[in-house]
Structures are given as C-alpha cells and as structure tokens.
Amino acid sequence: MSAEAVYNRIPVLRAERGVSRKDLAAALGVHYQTIGYLERGEYSPSLFLALRIAEYFEVPLEVVFSLKPFPRLGSEVK
C-alpha cells in the first residue's frame, strides 16, 4: 500500500447487511467495479463518495474508513 492508503470496512458492512456490490453501486450512482476497487484499496474515494457510503450504511465515517488498517475481527485490540 502507498503512504496515502485508505482502509475500509465496506465488504464487512455489505456482508452484514446482505448488500451486493451492484446494489451498493446502484444506490451510490457509481459503477459496480468502483466498489470492488474501493474494497481492495485500489482506489480512494472522494470525500463526497466516502460520506455517501457512510450515510448509506447509517454509520459514522470513521466506522467505514481509516488511515490505519482495521484490526481483524476477533483479534485483541491493543
């Protein structure tokens, strides 16, 4: 990852809610491949898109995005 990497929990949030990449993309008005690029960290969203994603999932922005990797689920937070 580059020094400007943005990490996200989009796949986790989609899985929890049973939302496909295509459904999320349609709701956000982007191509479904954009969601894949975001999830893999190959693309950093604009602030506008990041806020729309957080709004879609009804969570604060920092629940979806971080500048540091998120801890693995089930791992101890230090």
mmCIF file of the N, C-alpha and C atoms, coordinates in Angstrom:
data_MODEL
# 
_entry.id   MODEL 
# 
loop_
_atom_site.group_PDB 
_atom_site.id 
_atom_site.type_symbol 
_atom_site.label_atom_id 
_atom_site.label_alt_id 
_atom_site.label_comp_id 
_atom_site.label_asym_id 
_atom_site.label_entity_id 
_atom_site.label_seq_id 
_atom_site.pdbx_PDB_ins_code 
_atom_site.Cartn_x 
_atom_site.Cartn_y 
_atom_site.Cartn_z 
_atom_site.occupancy 
_atom_site.B_iso_or_equiv 
_atom_site.pdbx_formal_charge 
_atom_site.auth_seq_id 
_atom_site.auth_comp_id 
_atom_site.auth_asym_id 
_atom_site.auth_atom_id 
_atom_site.pdbx_PDB_model_num 
ATOM 1   N N  . MET A 1 1  ? 0.832   -1.184  0.000   1.00 0.00 ? 1  MET A N  1 
ATOM 2   C CA . MET A 1 1  ? 0.000   0.000   0.000   1.00 0.00 ? 1  MET A CA 1 
ATOM 3   C C  . MET A 1 1  ? 0.874   1.243   0.000   1.00 0.00 ? 1  MET A C  1 
ATOM 4   N N  . SER A 1 2  ? 0.366   2.300   -0.554  1.00 0.00 ? 2  SER A N  1 
ATOM 5   C CA . SER A 1 2  ? 1.100   3.557   -0.590  1.00 0.00 ? 2  SER A CA 1 
ATOM 6   C C  . SER A 1 2  ? 0.990   4.265   0.752   1.00 0.00 ? 2  SER A C  1 
ATOM 7   N N  . ALA A 1 3  ? 1.766   5.315   0.907   1.00 0.00 ? 3  ALA A N  1 
ATOM 8   C CA . ALA A 1 3  ? 1.727   6.097   2.135   1.00 0.00 ? 3  ALA A CA 1 
ATOM 9   C C  . ALA A 1 3  ? 0.368   6.771   2.313   1.00 0.00 ? 3  ALA A C  1 
ATOM 10  N N  . GLU A 1 4  ? -0.386  6.889   1.233   1.00 0.00 ? 4  GLU A N  1 
ATOM 11  C CA . GLU A 1 4  ? -1.697  7.533   1.296   1.00 0.00 ? 4  GLU A CA 1 
ATOM 12  C C  . GLU A 1 4  ? -2.834  6.513   1.246   1.00 0.00 ? 4  GLU A C  1 
ATOM 13  N N  . ALA A 1 5  ? -2.600  5.328   1.754   1.00 0.00 ? 5  ALA A N  1 
ATOM 14  C CA . ALA A 1 5  ? -3.614  4.281   1.732   1.00 0.00 ? 5  ALA A CA 1 
ATOM 15  C C  . ALA A 1 5  ? -4.795  4.649   2.628   1.00 0.00 ? 5  ALA A C  1 
ATOM 16  N N  . VAL A 1 6  ? -5.983  4.316   2.160   1.00 0.00 ? 6  VAL A N  1 
ATOM 17  C CA . VAL A 1 6  ? -7.201  4.483   2.940   1.00 0.00 ? 6  VAL A CA 1 
ATOM 18  C C  . VAL A 1 6  ? -7.809  3.096   3.079   1.00 0.00 ? 6  VAL A C  1 
ATOM 19  N N  . TYR A 1 7  ? -7.987  2.659   4.305   1.00 0.00 ? 7  TYR A N  1 
ATOM 20  C CA . TYR A 1 7  ? -8.543  1.333   4.586   1.00 0.00 ? 7  TYR A CA 1 
ATOM 21  C C  . TYR A 1 7  ? -10.046 1.469   4.800   1.00 0.00 ? 7  TYR A C  1 
ATOM 22  N N  . ASN A 1 8  ? -10.766 0.385   4.522   1.00 0.00 ? 8  ASN A N  1 
ATOM 23  C CA . ASN A 1 8  ? -12.223 0.459   4.685   1.00 0.00 ? 8  ASN A CA 1 
ATOM 24  C C  . ASN A 1 8  ? -12.813 -0.869  5.129   1.00 0.00 ? 8  ASN A C  1 
ATOM 25  N N  . ARG A 1 9  ? -14.020 -0.774  5.609   1.00 0.00 ? 9  ARG A N  1 
ATOM 26  C CA . ARG A 1 9  ? -14.793 -1.941  6.038   1.00 0.00 ? 9  ARG A CA 1 
ATOM 27  C C  . ARG A 1 9  ? -16.003 -2.161  5.139   1.00 0.00 ? 9  ARG A C  1 
ATOM 28  N N  . ILE A 1 10 ? -15.935 -1.718  3.927   1.00 0.00 ? 10 ILE A N  1 
ATOM 29  C CA . ILE A 1 10 ? -17.082 -1.859  3.031   1.00 0.00 ? 10 ILE A CA 1 
ATOM 30  C C  . ILE A 1 10 ? -17.494 -3.323  2.868   1.00 0.00 ? 10 ILE A C  1 
ATOM 31  N N  . PRO A 1 11 ? -16.557 -4.271  2.650   1.00 0.00 ? 11 PRO A N  1 
ATOM 32  C CA . PRO A 1 11 ? -17.003 -5.662  2.489   1.00 0.00 ? 11 PRO A CA 1 
ATOM 33  C C  . PRO A 1 11 ? -17.712 -6.208  3.730   1.00 0.00 ? 11 PRO A C  1 
ATOM 34  N N  . VAL A 1 12 ? -17.233 -5.823  4.907   1.00 0.00 ? 12 VAL A N  1 
ATOM 35  C CA . VAL A 1 12 ? -17.855 -6.283  6.155   1.00 0.00 ? 12 VAL A CA 1 
ATOM 36  C C  . VAL A 1 12 ? -19.265 -5.710  6.279   1.00 0.00 ? 12 VAL A C  1 
ATOM 37  N N  . LEU A 1 13 ? -19.397 -4.434  6.020   1.00 0.00 ? 13 LEU A N  1 
ATOM 38  C CA . LEU A 1 13 ? -20.712 -3.799  6.109   1.00 0.00 ? 13 LEU A CA 1 
ATOM 39  C C  . LEU A 1 13 ? -21.680 -4.367  5.073   1.00 0.00 ? 13 LEU A C  1 
ATOM 40  N N  . ARG A 1 14 ? -21.187 -4.623  3.870   1.00 0.00 ? 14 ARG A N  1 
ATOM 41  C CA . ARG A 1 14 ? -22.057 -5.222  2.841   1.00 0.00 ? 14 ARG A CA 1 
ATOM 42  C C  . ARG A 1 14 ? -22.514 -6.605  3.271   1.00 0.00 ? 14 ARG A C  1 
ATOM 43  N N  . ALA A 1 15 ? -21.564 -7.407  3.794   1.00 0.00 ? 15 ALA A N  1 
ATOM 44  C CA . ALA A 1 15 ? -21.900 -8.778  4.205   1.00 0.00 ? 15 ALA A CA 1 
ATOM 45  C C  . ALA A 1 15 ? -22.912 -8.772  5.344   1.00 0.00 ? 15 ALA A C  1 
ATOM 46  N N  . GLU A 1 16 ? -22.715 -7.904  6.315   1.00 0.00 ? 16 GLU A N  1 
ATOM 47  C CA . GLU A 1 16 ? -23.647 -7.817  7.453   1.00 0.00 ? 16 GLU A CA 1 
ATOM 48  C C  . GLU A 1 16 ? -25.066 -7.499  7.004   1.00 0.00 ? 16 GLU A C  1 
ATOM 49  N N  . ARG A 1 17 ? -25.166 -6.708  5.957   1.00 0.00 ? 17 ARG A N  1 
ATOM 50  C CA . ARG A 1 17 ? -26.482 -6.245  5.512   1.00 0.00 ? 17 ARG A CA 1 
ATOM 51  C C  . ARG A 1 17 ? -27.001 -6.978  4.278   1.00 0.00 ? 17 ARG A C  1 
ATOM 52  N N  . GLY A 1 18 ? -26.214 -7.906  3.755   1.00 0.00 ? 18 GLY A N  1 
ATOM 53  C CA . GLY A 1 18 ? -26.645 -8.668  2.585   1.00 0.00 ? 18 GLY A CA 1 
ATOM 54  C C  . GLY A 1 18 ? -26.782 -7.818  1.335   1.00 0.00 ? 18 GLY A C  1 
ATOM 55  N N  . VAL A 1 19 ? -25.876 -6.858  1.169   1.00 0.00 ? 19 VAL A N  1 
ATOM 56  C CA . VAL A 1 19 ? -25.914 -5.942  0.024   1.00 0.00 ? 19 VAL A CA 1 
ATOM 57  C C  . VAL A 1 19 ? -24.831 -6.352  -0.970  1.00 0.00 ? 19 VAL A C  1 
ATOM 58  N N  . SER A 1 20 ? -25.206 -6.511  -2.225  1.00 0.00 ? 20 SER A N  1 
ATOM 59  C CA . SER A 1 20 ? -24.229 -6.865  -3.254  1.00 0.00 ? 20 SER A CA 1 
ATOM 60  C C  . SER A 1 20 ? -23.471 -5.615  -3.697  1.00 0.00 ? 20 SER A C  1 
ATOM 61  N N  . ARG A 1 21 ? -22.355 -5.841  -4.382  1.00 0.00 ? 21 ARG A N  1 
ATOM 62  C CA . ARG A 1 21 ? -21.606 -4.709  -4.945  1.00 0.00 ? 21 ARG A CA 1 
ATOM 63  C C  . ARG A 1 21 ? -22.481 -3.932  -5.914  1.00 0.00 ? 21 ARG A C  1 
ATOM 64  N N  . LYS A 1 22 ? -23.237 -4.651  -6.721  1.00 0.00 ? 22 LYS A N  1 
ATOM 65  C CA . LYS A 1 22 ? -24.096 -3.990  -7.710  1.00 0.00 ? 22 LYS A CA 1 
ATOM 66  C C  . LYS A 1 22 ? -25.175 -3.154  -7.034  1.00 0.00 ? 22 LYS A C  1 
ATOM 67  N N  . ASP A 1 23 ? -25.777 -3.684  -5.964  1.00 0.00 ? 23 ASP A N  1 
ATOM 68  C CA . ASP A 1 23 ? -26.814 -2.933  -5.256  1.00 0.00 ? 23 ASP A CA 1 
ATOM 69  C C  . ASP A 1 23 ? -26.243 -1.677  -4.614  1.00 0.00 ? 23 ASP A C  1 
ATOM 70  N N  . LEU A 1 24 ? -25.073 -1.801  -3.990  1.00 0.00 ? 24 LEU A N  1 
ATOM 71  C CA . LEU A 1 24 ? -24.442 -0.643  -3.366  1.00 0.00 ? 24 LEU A CA 1 
ATOM 72  C C  . LEU A 1 24 ? -24.078 0.385   -4.437  1.00 0.00 ? 24 LEU A C  1 
ATOM 73  N N  . ALA A 1 25 ? -23.512 -0.075  -5.530  1.00 0.00 ? 25 ALA A N  1 
ATOM 74  C CA . ALA A 1 25 ? -23.132 0.831   -6.613  1.00 0.00 ? 25 ALA A CA 1 
ATOM 75  C C  . ALA A 1 25 ? -24.353 1.583   -7.150  1.00 0.00 ? 25 ALA A C  1 
ATOM 76  N N  . ALA A 1 26 ? -25.441 0.861   -7.349  1.00 0.00 ? 26 ALA A N  1 
ATOM 77  C CA . ALA A 1 26 ? -26.659 1.497   -7.860  1.00 0.00 ? 26 ALA A CA 1 
ATOM 78  C C  . ALA A 1 26 ? -27.164 2.557   -6.885  1.00 0.00 ? 26 ALA A C  1 
ATOM 79  N N  . ALA A 1 27 ? -27.129 2.262   -5.599  1.00 0.00 ? 27 ALA A N  1 
ATOM 80  C CA . ALA A 1 27 ? -27.594 3.221   -4.590  1.00 0.00 ? 27 ALA A CA 1 
ATOM 81  C C  . ALA A 1 27 ? -26.721 4.476   -4.550  1.00 0.00 ? 27 ALA A C  1 
ATOM 82  N N  . LEU A 1 28 ? -25.434 4.299   -4.861  1.00 0.00 ? 28 LEU A N  1 
ATOM 83  C CA . LEU A 1 28 ? -24.491 5.418   -4.806  1.00 0.00 ? 28 LEU A CA 1 
ATOM 84  C C  . LEU A 1 28 ? -24.311 6.121   -6.144  1.00 0.00 ? 28 LEU A C  1 
ATOM 85  N N  . GLY A 1 29 ? -24.819 5.510   -7.215  1.00 0.00 ? 29 GLY A N  1 
ATOM 86  C CA . GLY A 1 29 ? -24.673 6.104   -8.540  1.00 0.00 ? 29 GLY A CA 1 
ATOM 87  C C  . GLY A 1 29 ? -23.281 5.952   -9.125  1.00 0.00 ? 29 GLY A C  1 
ATOM 88  N N  . VAL A 1 30 ? -22.616 4.820   -8.793  1.00 0.00 ? 30 VAL A N  1 
ATOM 89  C CA . VAL A 1 30 ? -21.291 4.545   -9.343  1.00 0.00 ? 30 VAL A CA 1 
ATOM 90  C C  . VAL A 1 30 ? -21.315 3.181   -10.029 1.00 0.00 ? 30 VAL A C  1 
ATOM 91  N N  . HIS A 1 31 ? -20.291 2.866   -10.788 1.00 0.00 ? 31 HIS A N  1 
ATOM 92  C CA . HIS A 1 31 ? -20.185 1.570   -11.443 1.00 0.00 ? 31 HIS A CA 1 
ATOM 93  C C  . HIS A 1 31 ? -19.849 0.513   -10.384 1.00 0.00 ? 31 HIS A C  1 
ATOM 94  N N  . TYR A 1 32 ? -20.368 -0.695  -10.536 1.00 0.00 ? 32 TYR A N  1 
ATOM 95  C CA . TYR A 1 32 ? -20.126 -1.728  -9.524  1.00 0.00 ? 32 TYR A CA 1 
ATOM 96  C C  . TYR A 1 32 ? -18.648 -2.057  -9.373  1.00 0.00 ? 32 TYR A C  1 
ATOM 97  N N  . GLN A 1 33 ? -17.861 -1.878  -10.453 1.00 0.00 ? 33 GLN A N  1 
ATOM 98  C CA . GLN A 1 33 ? -16.423 -2.143  -10.342 1.00 0.00 ? 33 GLN A CA 1 
ATOM 99  C C  . GLN A 1 33 ? -15.745 -1.147  -9.400  1.00 0.00 ? 33 GLN A C  1 
ATOM 100 N N  . THR A 1 34 ? -16.302 0.047   -9.297  1.00 0.00 ? 34 THR A N  1 
ATOM 101 C CA . THR A 1 34 ? -15.757 1.042   -8.370  1.00 0.00 ? 34 THR A CA 1 
ATOM 102 C C  . THR A 1 34 ? -15.804 0.517   -6.943  1.00 0.00 ? 34 THR A C  1 
ATOM 103 N N  . ILE A 1 35 ? -16.870 -0.181  -6.599  1.00 0.00 ? 35 ILE A N  1 
ATOM 104 C CA . ILE A 1 35 ? -16.986 -0.752  -5.257  1.00 0.00 ? 35 ILE A CA 1 
ATOM 105 C C  . ILE A 1 35 ? -15.879 -1.784  -5.041  1.00 0.00 ? 35 ILE A C  1 
ATOM 106 N N  . GLY A 1 36 ? -15.620 -2.604  -6.031  1.00 0.00 ? 36 GLY A N  1 
ATOM 107 C CA . GLY A 1 36 ? -14.537 -3.580  -5.932  1.00 0.00 ? 36 GLY A CA 1 
ATOM 108 C C  . GLY A 1 36 ? -13.186 -2.909  -5.759  1.00 0.00 ? 36 GLY A C  1 
ATOM 109 N N  . TYR A 1 37 ? -12.940 -1.846  -6.523  1.00 0.00 ? 37 TYR A N  1 
ATOM 110 C CA . TYR A 1 37 ? -11.673 -1.108  -6.391  1.00 0.00 ? 37 TYR A CA 1 
ATOM 111 C C  . TYR A 1 37 ? -11.538 -0.522  -4.995  1.00 0.00 ? 37 TYR A C  1 
ATOM 112 N N  . LEU A 1 38 ? -12.616 0.030   -4.477  1.00 0.00 ? 38 LEU A N  1 
ATOM 113 C CA . LEU A 1 38 ? -12.597 0.580   -3.117  1.00 0.00 ? 38 LEU A CA 1 
ATOM 114 C C  . LEU A 1 38 ? -12.286 -0.506  -2.098  1.00 0.00 ? 38 LEU A C  1 
ATOM 115 N N  . GLU A 1 39 ? -12.984 -1.622  -2.204  1.00 0.00 ? 39 GLU A N  1 
ATOM 116 C CA . GLU A 1 39 ? -12.811 -2.711  -1.233  1.00 0.00 ? 39 GLU A CA 1 
ATOM 117 C C  . GLU A 1 39 ? -11.391 -3.258  -1.221  1.00 0.00 ? 39 GLU A C  1 
ATOM 118 N N  . ARG A 1 40 ? -10.768 -3.316  -2.378  1.00 0.00 ? 40 ARG A N  1 
ATOM 119 C CA . ARG A 1 40 ? -9.401  -3.844  -2.466  1.00 0.00 ? 40 ARG A CA 1 
ATOM 120 C C  . ARG A 1 40 ? -8.335  -2.789  -2.175  1.00 0.00 ? 40 ARG A C  1 
ATOM 121 N N  . GLY A 1 41 ? -8.750  -1.551  -1.945  1.00 0.00 ? 41 GLY A N  1 
ATOM 122 C CA . GLY A 1 41 ? -7.804  -0.490  -1.664  1.00 0.00 ? 41 GLY A CA 1 
ATOM 123 C C  . GLY A 1 41 ? -7.078  0.007   -2.898  1.00 0.00 ? 41 GLY A C  1 
ATOM 124 N N  . GLU A 1 42 ? -7.633  -0.259  -4.065  1.00 0.00 ? 42 GLU A N  1 
ATOM 125 C CA . GLU A 1 42 ? -7.019  0.177   -5.314  1.00 0.00 ? 42 GLU A CA 1 
ATOM 126 C C  . GLU A 1 42 ? -7.462  1.590   -5.697  1.00 0.00 ? 42 GLU A C  1 
ATOM 127 N N  . TYR A 1 43 ? -8.422  2.113   -4.963  1.00 0.00 ? 43 TYR A N  1 
ATOM 128 C CA . TYR A 1 43 ? -8.980  3.426   -5.259  1.00 0.00 ? 43 TYR A CA 1 
ATOM 129 C C  . TYR A 1 43 ? -9.418  4.047   -3.948  1.00 0.00 ? 43 TYR A C  1 
ATOM 130 N N  . SER A 1 44 ? -9.053  5.302   -3.728  1.00 0.00 ? 44 SER A N  1 
ATOM 131 C CA . SER A 1 44 ? -9.513  6.040   -2.552  1.00 0.00 ? 44 SER A CA 1 
ATOM 132 C C  . SER A 1 44 ? -10.686 6.920   -2.971  1.00 0.00 ? 44 SER A C  1 
ATOM 133 N N  . PRO A 1 45 ? -11.765 6.874   -2.215  1.00 0.00 ? 45 PRO A N  1 
ATOM 134 C CA . PRO A 1 45 ? -12.948 7.629   -2.610  1.00 0.00 ? 45 PRO A CA 1 
ATOM 135 C C  . PRO A 1 45 ? -12.765 9.129   -2.391  1.00 0.00 ? 45 PRO A C  1 
ATOM 136 N N  . SER A 1 46 ? -13.521 9.900   -3.134  1.00 0.00 ? 46 SER A N  1 
ATOM 137 C CA . SER A 1 46 ? -13.603 11.332  -2.853  1.00 0.00 ? 46 SER A CA 1 
ATOM 138 C C  . SER A 1 46 ? -14.282 11.490  -1.497  1.00 0.00 ? 46 SER A C  1 
ATOM 139 N N  . LEU A 1 47 ? -14.136 12.638  -0.908  1.00 0.00 ? 47 LEU A N  1 
ATOM 140 C CA . LEU A 1 47 ? -14.811 12.896  0.368   1.00 0.00 ? 47 LEU A CA 1 
ATOM 141 C C  . LEU A 1 47 ? -16.316 12.750  0.200   1.00 0.00 ? 47 LEU A C  1 
ATOM 142 N N  . PHE A 1 48 ? -16.841 13.243  -0.898  1.00 0.00 ? 48 PHE A N  1 
ATOM 143 C CA . PHE A 1 48 ? -18.278 13.144  -1.166  1.00 0.00 ? 48 PHE A CA 1 
ATOM 144 C C  . PHE A 1 48 ? -18.733 11.696  -1.198  1.00 0.00 ? 48 PHE A C  1 
ATOM 145 N N  . LEU A 1 49 ? -18.003 10.849  -1.934  1.00 0.00 ? 49 LEU A N  1 
ATOM 146 C CA . LEU A 1 49 ? -18.375 9.440   -2.034  1.00 0.00 ? 49 LEU A CA 1 
ATOM 147 C C  . LEU A 1 49 ? -18.221 8.743   -0.684  1.00 0.00 ? 49 LEU A C  1 
ATOM 148 N N  . ALA A 1 50 ? -17.160 9.041   0.039   1.00 0.00 ? 50 ALA A N  1 
ATOM 149 C CA . ALA A 1 50 ? -16.962 8.434   1.361   1.00 0.00 ? 50 ALA A CA 1 
ATOM 150 C C  . ALA A 1 50 ? -18.120 8.777   2.293   1.00 0.00 ? 50 ALA A C  1 
ATOM 151 N N  . LEU A 1 51 ? -18.544 10.019  2.286   1.00 0.00 ? 51 LEU A N  1 
ATOM 152 C CA . LEU A 1 51 ? -19.667 10.433  3.134   1.00 0.00 ? 51 LEU A CA 1 
ATOM 153 C C  . LEU A 1 51 ? -20.961 9.755   2.705   1.00 0.00 ? 51 LEU A C  1 
ATOM 154 N N  . ARG A 1 52 ? -21.146 9.594   1.407   1.00 0.00 ? 52 ARG A N  1 
ATOM 155 C CA . ARG A 1 52 ? -22.362 8.912   0.915   1.00 0.00 ? 52 ARG A CA 1 
ATOM 156 C C  . ARG A 1 52 ? -22.370 7.444   1.317   1.00 0.00 ? 52 ARG A C  1 
ATOM 157 N N  . ILE A 1 53 ? -21.199 6.798   1.299   1.00 0.00 ? 53 ILE A N  1 
ATOM 158 C CA . ILE A 1 53 ? -21.116 5.392   1.708   1.00 0.00 ? 53 ILE A CA 1 
ATOM 159 C C  . ILE A 1 53 ? -21.463 5.269   3.189   1.00 0.00 ? 53 ILE A C  1 
ATOM 160 N N  . ALA A 1 54 ? -20.892 6.127   4.021   1.00 0.00 ? 54 ALA A N  1 
ATOM 161 C CA . ALA A 1 54 ? -21.196 6.103   5.452   1.00 0.00 ? 54 ALA A CA 1 
ATOM 162 C C  . ALA A 1 54 ? -22.685 6.362   5.690   1.00 0.00 ? 54 ALA A C  1 
ATOM 163 N N  . GLU A 1 55 ? -23.239 7.306   4.967   1.00 0.00 ? 55 GLU A N  1 
ATOM 164 C CA . GLU A 1 55 ? -24.662 7.612   5.092   1.00 0.00 ? 55 GLU A CA 1 
ATOM 165 C C  . GLU A 1 55 ? -25.516 6.411   4.675   1.00 0.00 ? 55 GLU A C  1 
ATOM 166 N N  . TYR A 1 56 ? -25.128 5.759   3.588   1.00 0.00 ? 56 TYR A N  1 
ATOM 167 C CA . TYR A 1 56 ? -25.870 4.582   3.114   1.00 0.00 ? 56 TYR A CA 1 
ATOM 168 C C  . TYR A 1 56 ? -25.945 3.515   4.204   1.00 0.00 ? 56 TYR A C  1 
ATOM 169 N N  . PHE A 1 57 ? -24.806 3.266   4.871   1.00 0.00 ? 57 PHE A N  1 
ATOM 170 C CA . PHE A 1 57 ? -24.771 2.242   5.910   1.00 0.00 ? 57 PHE A CA 1 
ATOM 171 C C  . PHE A 1 57 ? -25.230 2.765   7.275   1.00 0.00 ? 57 PHE A C  1 
ATOM 172 N N  . GLU A 1 58 ? -25.545 4.054   7.342   1.00 0.00 ? 58 GLU A N  1 
ATOM 173 C CA . GLU A 1 58 ? -26.033 4.698   8.563   1.00 0.00 ? 58 GLU A CA 1 
ATOM 174 C C  . GLU A 1 58 ? -25.061 4.538   9.726   1.00 0.00 ? 58 GLU A C  1 
ATOM 175 N N  . VAL A 1 59 ? -23.775 4.802   9.427   1.00 0.00 ? 59 VAL A N  1 
ATOM 176 C CA . VAL A 1 59 ? -22.717 4.740   10.436  1.00 0.00 ? 59 VAL A CA 1 
ATOM 177 C C  . VAL A 1 59 ? -21.813 5.964   10.271  1.00 0.00 ? 59 VAL A C  1 
ATOM 178 N N  . PRO A 1 60 ? -21.066 6.316   11.325  1.00 0.00 ? 60 PRO A N  1 
ATOM 179 C CA . PRO A 1 60 ? -20.112 7.424   11.180  1.00 0.00 ? 60 PRO A CA 1 
ATOM 180 C C  . PRO A 1 60 ? -19.014 7.073   10.171  1.00 0.00 ? 60 PRO A C  1 
ATOM 181 N N  . LEU A 1 61 ? -18.454 8.081   9.561   1.00 0.00 ? 61 LEU A N  1 
ATOM 182 C CA . LEU A 1 61 ? -17.423 7.903   8.542   1.00 0.00 ? 61 LEU A CA 1 
ATOM 183 C C  . LEU A 1 61 ? -16.271 7.037   9.040   1.00 0.00 ? 61 LEU A C  1 
ATOM 184 N N  . GLU A 1 62 ? -15.842 7.250   10.285  1.00 0.00 ? 62 GLU A N  1 
ATOM 185 C CA . GLU A 1 62 ? -14.699 6.511   10.810  1.00 0.00 ? 62 GLU A CA 1 
ATOM 186 C C  . GLU A 1 62 ? -14.992 5.027   11.057  1.00 0.00 ? 62 GLU A C  1 
ATOM 187 N N  . VAL A 1 63 ? -16.240 4.624   11.005  1.00 0.00 ? 63 VAL A N  1 
ATOM 188 C CA . VAL A 1 63 ? -16.579 3.206   11.084  1.00 0.00 ? 63 VAL A CA 1 
ATOM 189 C C  . VAL A 1 63 ? -16.270 2.529   9.743   1.00 0.00 ? 63 VAL A C  1 
ATOM 190 N N  . VAL A 1 64 ? -16.366 3.281   8.662   1.00 0.00 ? 64 VAL A N  1 
ATOM 191 C CA . VAL A 1 64 ? -16.144 2.737   7.320   1.00 0.00 ? 64 VAL A CA 1 
ATOM 192 C C  . VAL A 1 64 ? -14.696 2.899   6.876   1.00 0.00 ? 64 VAL A C  1 
ATOM 193 N N  . PHE A 1 65 ? -14.108 4.054   7.144   1.00 0.00 ? 65 PHE A N  1 
ATOM 194 C CA . PHE A 1 65 ? -12.778 4.380   6.622   1.00 0.00 ? 65 PHE A CA 1 
ATOM 195 C C  . PHE A 1 65 ? -11.784 4.709   7.721   1.00 0.00 ? 65 PHE A C  1 
ATOM 196 N N  . SER A 1 66 ? -10.500 4.390   7.449   1.00 0.00 ? 66 SER A N  1 
ATOM 197 C CA . SER A 1 66 ? -9.428  4.674   8.395   1.00 0.00 ? 66 SER A CA 1 
ATOM 198 C C  . SER A 1 66 ? -8.112  4.844   7.637   1.00 0.00 ? 66 SER A C  1 
ATOM 199 N N  . LEU A 1 67 ? -7.206  5.591   8.225   1.00 0.00 ? 67 LEU A N  1 
ATOM 200 C CA . LEU A 1 67 ? -5.860  5.721   7.661   1.00 0.00 ? 67 LEU A CA 1 
ATOM 201 C C  . LEU A 1 67 ? -4.955  4.590   8.127   1.00 0.00 ? 67 LEU A C  1 
ATOM 202 N N  . LYS A 1 68 ? -5.405  3.831   9.140   1.00 0.00 ? 68 LYS A N  1 
ATOM 203 C CA . LYS A 1 68 ? -4.659  2.676   9.649   1.00 0.00 ? 68 LYS A CA 1 
ATOM 204 C C  . LYS A 1 68 ? -5.482  1.422   9.388   1.00 0.00 ? 68 LYS A C  1 
ATOM 205 N N  . PRO A 1 69 ? -4.824  0.280   9.196   1.00 0.00 ? 69 PRO A N  1 
ATOM 206 C CA . PRO A 1 69 ? -5.591  -0.957  8.989   1.00 0.00 ? 69 PRO A CA 1 
ATOM 207 C C  . PRO A 1 69 ? -6.506  -1.235  10.175  1.00 0.00 ? 69 PRO A C  1 
ATOM 208 N N  . PHE A 1 70 ? -7.686  -1.728  9.889   1.00 0.00 ? 70 PHE A N  1 
ATOM 209 C CA . PHE A 1 70 ? -8.616  -2.125  10.944  1.00 0.00 ? 70 PHE A CA 1 
ATOM 210 C C  . PHE A 1 70 ? -8.114  -3.435  11.545  1.00 0.00 ? 70 PHE A C  1 
ATOM 211 N N  . PRO A 1 71 ? -8.292  -3.648  12.845  1.00 0.00 ? 71 PRO A N  1 
ATOM 212 C CA . PRO A 1 71 ? -7.911  -4.940  13.433  1.00 0.00 ? 71 PRO A CA 1 
ATOM 213 C C  . PRO A 1 71 ? -8.798  -6.042  12.855  1.00 0.00 ? 71 PRO A C  1 
ATOM 214 N N  . ARG A 1 72 ? -8.228  -7.209  12.755  1.00 0.00 ? 72 ARG A N  1 
ATOM 215 C CA . ARG A 1 72 ? -9.019  -8.353  12.275  1.00 0.00 ? 72 ARG A CA 1 
ATOM 216 C C  . ARG A 1 72 ? -10.120 -8.657  13.267  1.00 0.00 ? 72 ARG A C  1 
ATOM 217 N N  . LEU A 1 73 ? -11.257 -9.062  12.772  1.00 0.00 ? 73 LEU A N  1 
ATOM 218 C CA . LEU A 1 73 ? -12.362 -9.420  13.668  1.00 0.00 ? 73 LEU A CA 1 
ATOM 219 C C  . LEU A 1 73 ? -11.930 -10.552 14.578  1.00 0.00 ? 73 LEU A C  1 
ATOM 220 N N  . GLY A 1 74 ? -12.241 -10.419 15.832  1.00 0.00 ? 74 GLY A N  1 
ATOM 221 C CA . GLY A 1 74 ? -11.884 -11.455 16.802  1.00 0.00 ? 74 GLY A CA 1 
ATOM 222 C C  . GLY A 1 74 ? -10.490 -11.291 17.375  1.00 0.00 ? 74 GLY A C  1 
ATOM 223 N N  . SER A 1 75 ? -9.738  -10.303 16.879  1.00 0.00 ? 75 SER A N  1 
ATOM 224 C CA . SER A 1 75 ? -8.399  -10.101 17.420  1.00 0.00 ? 75 SER A CA 1 
ATOM 225 C C  . SER A 1 75 ? -8.473  -9.108  18.568  1.00 0.00 ? 75 SER A C  1 
ATOM 226 N N  . GLU A 1 76 ? -7.524  -9.220  19.459  1.00 0.00 ? 76 GLU A N  1 
ATOM 227 C CA . GLU A 1 76 ? -7.488  -8.366  20.637  1.00 0.00 ? 76 GLU A CA 1 
ATOM 228 C C  . GLU A 1 76 ? -7.017  -6.978  20.235  1.00 0.00 ? 76 GLU A C  1 
ATOM 229 N N  . VAL A 1 77 ? -7.728  -5.948  20.712  1.00 0.00 ? 77 VAL A N  1 
ATOM 230 C CA . VAL A 1 77 ? -7.348  -4.570  20.440  1.00 0.00 ? 77 VAL A CA 1 
ATOM 231 C C  . VAL A 1 77 ? -6.338  -4.143  21.488  1.00 0.00 ? 77 VAL A C  1 
ATOM 232 N N  . LYS A 1 78 ? -5.220  -3.566  21.036  1.00 0.00 ? 78 LYS A N  1 
ATOM 233 C CA . LYS A 1 78 ? -4.167  -3.140  21.968  1.00 0.00 ? 78 LYS A CA 1 
ATOM 234 C C  . LYS A 1 78 ? -4.141  -1.649  22.109  1.00 0.00 ? 78 LYS A C  1 
# 
